[in-house]
Amino acid sequence: MTDQTPIHPHLVLHNVAATHTYGSGKTALEVHLGPLSVALFPGETVGIIGNRQDGVDLLIDLIVGSVGAASGRVFSRHDVVVLTGANTFDPQESLRFNLTSMGMAYKISGRALKRMIESVAIDADVTDLLGMTVGNVEEDVVQRARLHMGLALQRPVMVLHPASAFFEAIDDEYGAAHLDAFRESGGSVVMTAPEARVLMNRPDRILWMEDGQLVGEADPGRMRKMKAALVKAQRAQDEAEIRRIHRVRKNQIPPRRIVLHGAD
């Protein structure tokens, strides 16, 4: 019998716990996460369902590195590109200026950046719009340009948070082809959403976050069925069925053989 070839993930959160407060004053929300362990493997699309209170935003912040872990360790072999649903482009500046700023944020400059923007403009079909201020460009077109720029940066991990802001771009035949090529080259995609049904069958697997914990993992079809069954049981106040579903969903988190570079 031969040993199984170890899988080298792009990203690992190992027994990580964190606390962070979003907002201030009366609207402040303190979020507690974990401890939990998550791995992101080359070529896969992973969905994460839940809301800010469930810890989804904090999980993304840990992945990016904008928030540190209170305990546990985060292992990342690469930079991460994060595209938030809110359009972060300056509406008073041109589309070209904003794409340039995005590239420079990832330490790309000079002729390489100029060629990248020209290529992105062709891919996103915005060549004629590069000189227009972003405020005068349709929102879905701007999001399409942001998505293609994110792919062009060629970082192995891209996060769409929330993913629904980019569905029109990634479901377009041309956008889908570029996303498939990104994954086939080993790139990984993280998509967040409040519910599994929003993501449909786009991810390969879905992580279910609830109250700061990873409470389930399954393929999209099974995850939707579990969520629907839980809602039905909760409405019927069927405690026995609710406990059964909780047991089932916990059993959906499979063991994986991973390599933690730099682990103790």
Steps between C-alpha positions, in 0.01 A plus 500: 500500500636843406467802722242757400660810352457782751289794391661841535225755565524865406366599839446340841338633816609257771299498826447876466295714737445875477285783630432826322256789539336643189356850518481719809254633752150358493562324170817325617502124447753281681564179310667190641640238266619146557706321586476350153717358225453567129712414197478633145639273229623578147241507225190498719217742562382512861179665613463643851145561618394714792497866600727736692369379836574142395862597447522508121647852483749418777603180322571700183692762701716223647565359153604843373701579811319821593409343837733282703409173667477488880616140488587240238692569182428619148721351228495672162738429214378791288338842492121502489288714267176610666218657300232639729145534374502872566660681208824635645594693186503880529195623304672833428798336330523319169468126463861491379617688812317258730632191323849650521459561873381143547803363320740722695344378826635157402844643414460499122617809314652638183461328166384176660205681656420687179493174303287338771239776486486483121444124521239535776317765298472258208394208722238710682392681182567844649771635267277788390412580862847529652497880483154536656454580868380195690191687616382510138558130434228245573556313826500153345761613246725632777465173691589309184814709460592445867455123463719478191763717666493272801559200276775678307693561823569125494496450874410139583211595729212734417218582743161630380328651806208480448505298180157616383646836396698318231252237384418684178869516414592142592189352341572675171643249252825694462535566872428136580771389257756725668398379845528138385847571359599658832393189689659262249831679553472428873320814611244477779184704552312578821138612466296630793122519524230505770339178373605192303221555247660832399818324392310223320749251349788742447723371788646151525426497872331729747602584857210579733582765760276561801570707813871502429533128443541279196194280545488311173662433164345338195453528126250770393206264442530328836559829679179649360306191609644520853418870529146448372443208737630703795272795422202264474585333832549836672164627378336180625696526828606139449793484742579135425530573127706812567748297707515233229580759232770653719660157541485436125651834402791460743577166341529672161837654593744249346859437615764621255868427476669837480851634531546789742821680406667637808272316741641404836 
